[in-house]
């Protein structure tokens, strides 16, 4: 998700240092694009159809299980679009804001900033469910 200036929408979780892209884990049998849209809505109040993947990032196991992170293209929001972050006791988020691309390394952990930088490189991948774009 970006604004017209090209700034990237990040959320500020209370459980870690640095900001991250909105998102989270999928439920069993939940398509990844629907999981991403569900988390985006829960964390920002935005309802979007997510259909293109900008990056796929494999993270080996450390204190968490290994995982694949998909970065979806949320498009560009109009000026004045309202971002609504639920209270921290319900969401675990301290807030959300658009961050200029040049400031990403200061706002995010290095691996997170690298993931976003790669996602912004302009190489979209379609989401396919059994070979078809989701409707």
N, C-alpha and C positions, 0 to 999 in steps of 0.2 A: 504494500500500500504506500503510495507516494502522494504528495500534494503537487500543485502546479509548478512549484519551484524545484521539484525533484527530491525534496527531503523525504526521508523514510520514517514511517510510523513505527515507533518502538514502545514497549511497555516496560515498566520498572517494577520487577517483582521484589517483594520484601524478603524473600528467602535466598537471595544471591546478590553478589556485587555486580553492578553493571546492568544495562538494559538489554532486552532481547526482543526478537520479533514476536508478535502475538502468535499463540498456537499452543499445542499440547498433543497428547497421545490420542490415538483413535480407540474407540471401543471395539470389542470383538465383532468382526464382519462389517465394520463401518468403513465405507470407502474413504480414502485419505482426503479427497477434496471436500467431502461433507464434514469430516472431522475438523479440518482446517477452518471451514466456514462457521461451524458451531463454536469453536474456540474464539474466532475473531468476533463473532457476535457477543459471546459471553464477556469478553474482555474489553470491547470497545463500543458495543451497541450497533455496529455496522452489519447490515445484511448484504452479503455479496455472493455472487456465483463465481467460484474459483475453478478455472478450467485449464490453466497452463502452469506447468512447473518450471521454475527458473533455475533451480539447483537441487541436486540430491547429495546429501552429505552423510557419509558413514562415520560413526563415532565408535571406536572400539570400547570394550568394557573397561571401566575404571571402578568408581564407586557405584555406578549404575550398570545395568545390562547394556550390551552393545545395542546400537540403534541406527536407524536410517531417519534422517530429517529431510523433509521435503519443503522447499521454499516455493510457495505459490505466488503467482502474479495477482495482486489485488487491484491493479489498475491505479488510476489517478482520481483522487477525490476532488470535488469542487471546493472552491474557497467557501468558508463558512460551514462546511460539513461538521456536524456535532459529534465529537467523540465522548462517549459516556463510559467511564470506568467505575465498576461497582466498588463499594466501600472495601477497604483492605481486609476486614474481618470475613468478608464473603468471597473475595477474589484472590487475596494474597498479592494484590498489586497496589503500589503506591501512586501510580498515575500512568499517563501515556503522553507522548508528545512526538512531533515530527522533528527529526534530527537531520541537519545537513550532512550530505555524504562525506564531506571532508572531516566532520567531527565524529564519525562512527568509531574510529580507533580509540577515541577518548571516552566514548559513551558505553562501549561494549567490551566484553572479554575478547582477547585476540582471535580465538577460533570463531566466535560469533561474528565479529567484524569481517573476518575473511570470508565466511559463508555468505554474508550479505553482499560483499564486494563482488564475489563470483556470480551471485544471482543477478546483479545489476549489469553484468557484462553483455546482456542482450541476446542470449541463446535460449529461447523458450522451448520447452518440451511439452507435448500435449499429454493430458491425463487420459488414459484409456482404461475402460472397464470391459474386459473380455473383447478387446480390440475396437471398441466404439467409444467416442466421446460421450461423457455423461450429459444427460439433458436436464 
